[in-house]
Amino acid sequence: MMNTPEQNFAVLGLNLPPAPTPLGVYKPCLIDGKYLYVSGHGTVKDDKSLIIGRIGENMSAEEGKLAARQVGLAILSTIKTNLGSLDKVKRVIKVLGMVNCTPDFERHPFIINGCSELFAKVWGEDNGIGVRSAVGMGSLSDNIPVEIEAMFELV
């Protein structure tokens, strides 16, 4: 018998940061029929502070990948806060990852793997890996290294 997403997350031994609150005029997530749309999330840590930095300038690719995992945790926190359980999500449909990096940095997919690998562990390889884009940006709000938005199918 397969584990539930909640059970899979518990096995990872990771903490969910507090669900971020909007800093602008938008909703953190929106349900439309059987789909959950999650707004762009940043690098919120357990103490509500942000991971700050620009990849290729003052942050390594490995640090950027960990930052992307932290964004994935913030997304999971928003899901759990608004839906009550990660088990209410059937699968990941799409992930859009934006990387704050220098113009010569070319490993955007490597960075966003930090989030994608987390989702694959929570929902399993079949349901945790969706379609994806990973793009470089000249800057991101508050100089965070990564911002990610996602779309999920609900159970």
Contact map, one row per residue, 1 for C-alpha under 8 A:
11100000000000000000000000000000000000000000000000000000000000000000000000000000000000000000000000000000000000000000000000000000000000000000000000000000000
11110000000000000000000000000000000000000000000000000000000000000000000000000000000000000000000000000000000000000000000000000000000000000000000000000000000
11111111000000000000000000000000000000000000000000000000000000000000000000000000000000000000000000000000000000000000000000000000000000000000000000000000000
01111111000000000000000000000000000000000000000000000000000000000000000000000000000000100000000000000000000000000000000000100000000000000000000000000000000
00111111100000000000000000000000000000000000000000000000000000000000000000000000000001100000000000000000000000000000000001100000000000000000000000000000000
00111111110000000000000000000000000000000000000000000000000000000000000000000000000011100000000000000000000000000000000001000000000000000000000000000000000
00111111111000000000000000000000000000000000000000000000000000000000000000000000000000000000000000000000000000000000000000000000000000000000000000000000000
00111111111100000000000000000000000000000000000000000000000000000000000000000000000000000000000000000000000000000000000011100000000000000000000000000000000
00001111111111000000000000000000000000000000000000000000000000000000000000000000000000000000000000000000000000000000000011000000000000000000000000000000000
00000111111111000000000000000000000000000000000000000000000000000000000000000000000000000000000000000000000000000000000000000000000000000000000000000000000
00000011111110000000000000000000000000000000000000000000000000000000000000000000000000000000000000000000000000000000000000000000000000000000000000000000000
00000001111111000000000000000000000000000000000000000000000000000000000000000000000000000000000000000000000000000000000000000000000000000000000000000000000
00000000111111100000000000000000000000000000000000000000000000000000000000000000000000000000000000000000000000000000000000000000000000000000000000000000000
00000000110111110000000000000000000000000000000000000000000000000000000000000000000000000000000000000000000000000000000000000000000000000000000000000000000
00000000000011111000000000000000000000000000010000000000000000000000000010000000000000000000000000000000000000000000000000000000000000000000000000000000000
00000000000001111100000000000000000000000000010000000000000000000000000011011000000000000000000000000000000000000000000000000000000000000000000000000000000
00000000000000111110000000000000000000000001111100000000000000000000000011001000000000000000000000000000000000000000000000000000000000000000000000000000000
00000000000000011111000000000000000000000001111100000000000000000000000001001000000000000000000000000000000000000000000000000000000000000000000000000000000
00000000000000001111100000000000000000000000000000000000000000000000000001101100100000000000000000000000000000000000000000000000000000000000000000000000000
00000000000000000111110000010000000000001001000100000000000000000000000001000100000000000000000000000000000000000000000000000000000000000000000000000000000
00000000000000000011111000010000000000000000000000000000000000000000000000000000000000000000000000000000000000000000000000000000000000000000000000000000000
00000000000000000001111111110000000000000000000000000000000000000000000000000000000000000000000000000000000000000000000000000000000000000000000000000000000
00000000000000000000111110000000000000000000000000000000000000000000000000000000000000000000000000000000000000000000000000000000000000000000000000000000000
00000000000000000000011111000000000000000000000000000000000000000000000000000000000000000000000000000000000000000000000000000000000000000000000000000000000
00000000000000000000011111100000000000000000000000000000000000000000000000000000000000000000000000000000000000000000000000000000000000000000000000000000000
00000000000000000000010111110000000000100000000000000000000000000000000000000000000000000000000000000000000000000000000000000000000000000000000000000000000
00000000000000000000010011111100000000100000000000000000000000000000000000000000000000000000000000000000000000000000000000000000000000000000000000000000000
00000000000000000001110001111100000001110000000000000000000000000000000000000100000000000000000000000000000000000000000000000000000000000000000000000000000
00000000000000000000000000111110000111100000000000000000000000000000000000000110010000000000000000000000000000000000000000000000000000000000000000000000000
00000000000000000000000000111111000111000000000000000000000000000000000000000000000000000000000000000000000000000000000000000000000000000000000000000000000
00000000000000000000000000001111111110000000000000000000000000000000000000000000000000000000000000000000000000000000000000000000000000000000000000000000000
00000000000000000000000000000111111110000000000000000000000000000000000000000000000000000000000000000000000000000000000000000000000000000000000000000000000
00000000000000000000000000000011111000000000000000000000000000000000000000000000000000000000000000000000000000000000000000000000000000000000000000000000000
00000000000000000000000000000011111100000000000000000000000000000000000000000000000000000000000000000000000000000000000000000000000000000000000000000000111
00000000000000000000000000000011111110000000000000000000000000000000000000000000000000000000000000000000000000000000000000000000000000000000000000000011110
00000000000000000000000000001111011111000000000000000000000000000000000000000000000000000000000000000000000000000000000000000000000000000000000000000011110
00000000000000000000000000001111001111100000000000000000000000000000000000000000000000000000000000000000000000000000000000000000000000000000000000001111000
00000000000000000000000000011100000111111000000000000000000000000000000000100000000000000000000000000000000000000000000000000000000000000000000000001110000
00000000000000000000000001111000000011111000000000000000000000000000000000000000000000000000000000000000000000000000000000000000000000000000000000011100000
00000000000000000000000000010000000001111100000000000000000000000000000000000000000000000000000000000000000000000000000000000000000000000000000000111100000
00000000000000000001000000000000000001111110000000000000000000000000001001100000000000000000000000000000000000000000000000000000000000000000000000111000000
00000000000000000000000000000000000000011111000001000000000000000000001001000000000000000000000000000000000000000000000000000000000000000000000101110000000
00000000000000000000000000000000000000001111100001110000000000000011011001000000000000000000000000000000000000000000000000000000000000000000000111100000000
00000000000000001101000000000000000000000111111111100000000000000000011001000000000000000000000000000000000000000000000000000000000000000000000000000000000
00000000000000001100000000000000000000000011111111100000000000000000010001000000000000000000000000000000000000000000000000000000000000000000000000000000000
00000000000000111100000000000000000000000001111110000000000000000000000000000000000000000000000000000000000000000000000000000000000000000000000000000000000
00000000000000001100000000000000000000000001111110000000000000000000000000000000000000000000000000000000000000000000000000000000000000000000000000000000000
00000000000000001101000000000000000000000001111111000000000000000000000000000000000000000000000000000000000000000000000000000000000000000000000000000000000
00000000000000000000000000000000000000000001111111100000000000000000000000000000000000000000000000000000000000000000000000000000000000000000000000000000000
00000000000000000000000000000000000000000111100111110000000000000000000000000000000000000000000000000000000000000000000000000000000000000000000100000000000
00000000000000000000000000000000000000000011100011111000000000000010000000000000000000000000000000000000000000000000000000000000000000000000000110000000000
00000000000000000000000000000000000000000010000001111100000000000000000000000000000000000000000000000000000000000000000000000000000000000000011110000000000
00000000000000000000000000000000000000000000000000111110111000000000000000000000000000000000000000010000000000000000000000000000000000000000001110000000000
00000000000000000000000000000000000000000000000000011111111000000000000000000000000000000000000000011100000000000000000000000000000000000000001110000000000
00000000000000000000000000000000000000000000000000001111111110010000000000000000000000000000000000111100100000000000000000000000000000000000000010000000000
00000000000000000000000000000000000000000000000000000111111110000000000000000000000000000000000000001101100000000000000000000000000000000000000000000000000
00000000000000000000000000000000000000000000000000001111111100000000000000000000000000000000000000001100000000000000000000000000000000000000000000000000000
00000000000000000000000000000000000000000000000000001111111100000000000000000000000000000000000000000000000000000000000000000000000000000000000000000000000
00000000000000000000000000000000000000000000000000001111111110110000000000000000000000000000000000000000000000000000000000000000000000000000000000000000000
00000000000000000000000000000000000000000000000000000011111111110000000000000000000000000000000000000000000000000000000000000000000000000000000000000000000
00000000000000000000000000000000000000000000000000000011001111111000000000000000000000000000000000000000001001100000000000000000000000000000000000000000000
00000000000000000000000000000000000000000000000000000000000111111100000000000000000000000000000000000000000000100000000000000000000000000000000000000000000
00000000000000000000000000000000000000000000000000000000001111111110000000000000000000000000000000000000000000000000000000000000000000000000000000000000000
00000000000000000000000000000000000000000000000000000010001111111111000000000000000000000000000000000000000000100000000000000000000000000000000011000000000
00000000000000000000000000000000000000000000000000000000000011111111100000000000000000000000000000000000000001111110000000000000000000000000000000000000000
00000000000000000000000000000000000000000000000000000000000001111111110000000000000000000000000000000000000000100100000000000000000000000000000000000000000
00000000000000000000000000000000000000000010000000100000000000111111111000000000000000000000000000000000000000000100000000000000000000000000000011000000000
00000000000000000000000000000000000000000010000000000000000000011111111100000000000000000000000000000000000000111110000000000000000000000000000001110000000
00000000000000000000000000000000000000000000000000000000000000001111111110000000000000000000000000000000000000011111010000000000000000000000000000000000000
00000000000000000000000000000000000000000011100000000000000000000111111111000000000000000000000000000000000000000010000000000000000000000000000000000000000
00000000000000000000000000000000000000001111000000000000000000000011111111100000000000000000000000000000000000000010000000000000000000000000000001110000000
00000000000000000000000000000000000000000000000000000000000000000001111111110000000000000000000000000000000000000111011000000000000000000000000000010000000
00000000000000111000000000000000000000000000000000000000000000000000111111111000000000000000000000000000000000000010000000000000000000000000000000000000000
00000000000000011111000000000000000000001111100000000000000000000000011111111100000000000000000000000000000000000000000000000000000000000000000000000000000
00000000000000000010000000000000000001001000000000000000000000000000001111111110000000000000000000000000000000000000000000000000000000000000000000000000000
00000000000000010000000000000000000000000000000000000000000000000000000111111111000001000000000000000000000000000000000000000000000000000000000000000000000
00000000000000011110000000000000000000000000000000000000000000000000000011111111100000000000000000000000000000000000000000000000000000000000000000000000000
00000000000000000011000000011000000000000000000000000000000000000000000001111111110000000000000000000000000000000000000000000000000000000000000000000000000
00000000000000000000000000001000000000000000000000000000000000000000000000111111111111000000000000000000000000000000000000000000000000000000000000000000000
00000000000000000000000000000000000000000000000000000000000000000000000000011111111111000000000000000000000000000000000000000000000000000000000000000000000
00000000000000000010000000000000000000000000000000000000000000000000000000001111111110000000000000000000000000000000000000000000000000000000000000000000000
00000000000000000000000000001000000000000000000000000000000000000000000000000111111100000000000000000000000000000000000000000000000000000000000000000000000
00000000000000000000000000000000000000000000000000000000000000000000000000000011111111010000000000000000000000000000000000000000000000000000000000000000000
00000000000000000000000000000000000000000000000000000000000000000000000000000011111111010000000000000000000000000000000000000000000000000000000000000000000
00000100000000000000000000000000000000000000000000000000000000000000000000000011101111110000000000000000000000000000000000000000000000000000000000000000000
00001100000000000000000000000000000000000000000000000000000000000000000000010011001111111000000000000000000000000000000000000000000000000000000000000000000
00011100000000000000000000000000000000000000000000000000000000000000000000000000000011111100000000000000000000000000000000000000000000000000000000000000001
00000000000000000000000000000000000000000000000000000000000000000000000000000000001111111100000000000000000000000000000000000000000000000000000000000000011
00000000000000000000000000000000000000000000000000000000000000000000000000000000000001111111000000000000000000000000000000000000000000000000000000000001111
00000000000000000000000000000000000000000000000000000000000000000000000000000000000000111111000000000000000000000000000000100010000000000000000000000001111
00000000000000000000000000000000000000000000000000000000000000000000000000000000000000001111100000000000000000000000000000100011110000000000000000000001110
00000000000000000000000000000000000000000000000000000000000000000000000000000000000000001111111000000000000000000000001000100011110000000000000000000111100
00000000000000000000000000000000000000000000000000000000000000000000000000000000000000000011111000000000000000000000000000000000111000000000000000000111100
00000000000000000000000000000000000000000000000000000000000000000000000000000000000000000001111100000000000000000000000000000000011100000000000000000111000
00000000000000000000000000000000000000000000000000000000000000000000000000000000000000000001111110000000000000000001000000000000011110000000000000011110000
00000000000000000000000000000000000000000000000000000000000000000000000000000000000000000000011111000000000000000000000000000000000111000000000000011100000
00000000000000000000000000000000000000000000000000000000000000000000000000000000000000000000001111100000000000010000000000000000000111100000000001111000000
00000000000000000000000000000000000000000000000000000000000000000000000000000000000000000000000111110000000100000000000000000000000001111000000001110000000
00000000000000000000000000000000000000000000000000000010000000000000000000000000000000000000000011111000000100110000000000000000000001111001000011100000000
00000000000000000000000000000000000000000000000000001110000000000000000000000000000000000000000001111100000000000000000000000000000000011111001111000000000
00000000000000000000000000000000000000000000000000000111100000000000000000000000000000000000000000111110100000000000000000000000000000011110000010000000000
00000000000000000000000000000000000000000000000000000111100000000000000000000000000000000000000000011111100000000000000000000000000000000100000000000000000
00000000000000000000000000000000000000000000000000000000000000000000000000000000000000000000000000001111100000000000000000000000000000010100000000000000000
00000000000000000000000000000000000000000000000000000001000000000000000000000000000000000000000000000111110000000000000000000000000000000000000000000000000
00000000000000000000000000000000000000000000000000000011000000000000000000000000000000000000000000001111111100000000000000000000000000010000000000000000000
00000000000000000000000000000000000000000000000000000000000000000000000000000000000000000000000000000001111100000000000000000000000000010000000000000000000
00000000000000000000000000000000000000000000000000000000000010000000000000000000000000000000000000000000111111100000000000000000000000000000000000000000000
00000000000000000000000000000000000000000000000000000000000000000000000000000000000000000000000001100000111111110000000000000000000001110000000000000000000
00000000000000000000000000000000000000000000000000000000000000000000000000000000000000000000000000000000001111111000000000000000000011100000000000000000000
00000000000000000000000000000000000000000000000000000000000010001000000000000000000000000000000000000000001111111100000000000000000000000000000000000000000
00000000000000000000000000000000000000000000000000000000000011011101000000000000000000000000000000100000001111111100000000000000000000000000000000000000000
00000000000000000000000000000000000000000000000000000000000000001001100000000000000000000000000010100000000111111111000000000000000001000000000000000000000
00000000000000000000000000000000000000000000000000000000000000001001100000000000000000000000000000000000000011111111100000000000000000000000000000000000000
00000000000000000000000000000000000000000000000000000000000000001111100100000000000000000000000000000000000001111111110000000000000000000000000000000000000
00000000000000000000000000000000000000000000000000000000000000001001111110000000000000000000000000000000000000011111111000000000000000000000000000000000000
00000000000000000000000000000000000000000000000000000000000000000000100100000000000000000000001000000000000000011111111100000001100000000000000000000000000
00000000000000000000000000000000000000000000000000000000000000000000000000000000000000000000000000000000000000001111111110000000000000000000000000000000000
00000000000000000000000000000000000000000000000000000000000000000000100100000000000000000000000000000000000000000111111111000000000000000000000000000000000
00000000000000000000000000000000000000000000000000000000000000000000000100000000000000000001000000000000000000000011111111110001100000000000000000000000000
00000000000000000000000000000000000000000000000000000000000000000000000000000000000000000000000000000000000000000001111111111111100000000000000000000000000
00000001100000000000000000000000000000000000000000000000000000000000000000000000000000000000000000000000000000000000111111111001000000000000000000000000000
00001101100000000000000000000000000000000000000000000000000000000000000000000000000000000000000000000000000000000000011111110001000000000000000000000000000
00011001000000000000000000000000000000000000000000000000000000000000000000000000000000000111000000000000000000000000001111111111000000000000000000000000000
00000000000000000000000000000000000000000000000000000000000000000000000000000000000000000000000000000000000000000000001111111111100000000000000000000000000
00000000000000000000000000000000000000000000000000000000000000000000000000000000000000000000000000000000000000000000000110111111100000000000000000000000000
00000000000000000000000000000000000000000000000000000000000000000000000000000000000000000000000000000000000000000000000100111111100000000000000000000000000
00000000000000000000000000000000000000000000000000000000000000000000000000000000000000000111000000000000000000000000000100111111110000000000000000000000000
00000000000000000000000000000000000000000000000000000000000000000000000000000000000000000011000000000000000000000001001111111111110000000000000000000000000
00000000000000000000000000000000000000000000000000000000000000000000000000000000000000000011100000000000000000000001001100011111111000000000000000000000000
00000000000000000000000000000000000000000000000000000000000000000000000000000000000000000011111000000000000000000000000000000011111100000000000000000000000
00000000000000000000000000000000000000000000000000000000000000000000000000000000000000000000111000000000000000000000000000000000111110000000000000000000000
00000000000000000000000000000000000000000000000000000000000000000000000000000000000000000000011110000000000000000000000000000000011111000000000000000000000
00000000000000000000000000000000000000000000000000000000000000000000000000000000000000000000001110000000000010000000000000000000001111100000000000000000000
00000000000000000000000000000000000000000000000000000000000000000000000000000000000000000000000111100000000110010000000000000000000111110000000000000000000
00000000000000000000000000000000000000000000000000000000000000000000000000000000000000000000000011100000000110000000000000000000000011111000000000000000000
00000000000000000000000000000000000000000000000000000000000000000000000000000000000000000000000001111010110100000000000000000000000001111100000000000000000
00000000000000000000000000000000000000000000000000000000000000000000000000000000000000000000000001111000000000000000000000000000000000111111000000000000000
00000000000000000000000000000000000000000000000000000000000000000000000000000000000000000000000000011110000000000000000000000000000000011111000000000000000
00000000000000000000000000000000000000000000000000000000000000000000000000000000000000000000000000011000000000000000000000000000000000001111101000000000000
00000000000000000000000000000000000000000000000000000000000000000000000000000000000000000000000000110000000000000000000000000000000000001111111111100000000
00000000000000000000000000000000000000000000000000000000000000000000000000000000000000000000000000000000000000000000000000000000000000000011111100000000000
00000000000000000000000000000000000000000000000000010000000000000000000000000000000000000000000000000000000000000000000000000000000000000001111100000000000
00000000000000000000000000000000000000000000000000011100000000000000000000000000000000000000000000010000000000000000000000000000000000000011111110000000000
00000000000000000000000000000000000000000110000001111100000000000000000000000000000000000000000000010000000000000000000000000000000000000001111111100000000
00000000000000000000000000000000000000000010000000111110000000010010000000000000000000000000000000111000000000000000000000000000000000000001001111100000000
00000000000000000000000000000000000000000110000000000000000000010011001000000000000000000000000011110000000000000000000000000000000000000001000111110000000
00000000000000000000000000000000000000011110000000000000000000000001001000000000000000000000000011100000000000000000000000000000000000000001000111111000000
00000000000000000000000000000000000000111100000000000000000000000001001100000000000000000000001111000000000000000000000000000000000000000000000001111100000
00000000000000000000000000000000000011111000000000000000000000000000000000000000000000000000001110000000000000000000000000000000000000000000000000111110000
00000000000000000000000000000000000011110000000000000000000000000000000000000000000000000001111100000000000000000000000000000000000000000000000000011111000
00000000000000000000000000000000001111000000000000000000000000000000000000000000000000000001111000000000000000000000000000000000000000000000000000001111100
00000000000000000000000000000000001110000000000000000000000000000000000000000000000000001111110000000000000000000000000000000000000000000000000000000111110
00000000000000000000000000000000011100000000000000000000000000000000000000000000000000001111100000000000000000000000000000000000000000000000000000000011111
00000000000000000000000000000000011100000000000000000000000000000000000000000000000000011110000000000000000000000000000000000000000000000000000000000001111
00000000000000000000000000000000010000000000000000000000000000000000000000000000000000111100000000000000000000000000000000000000000000000000000000000000111
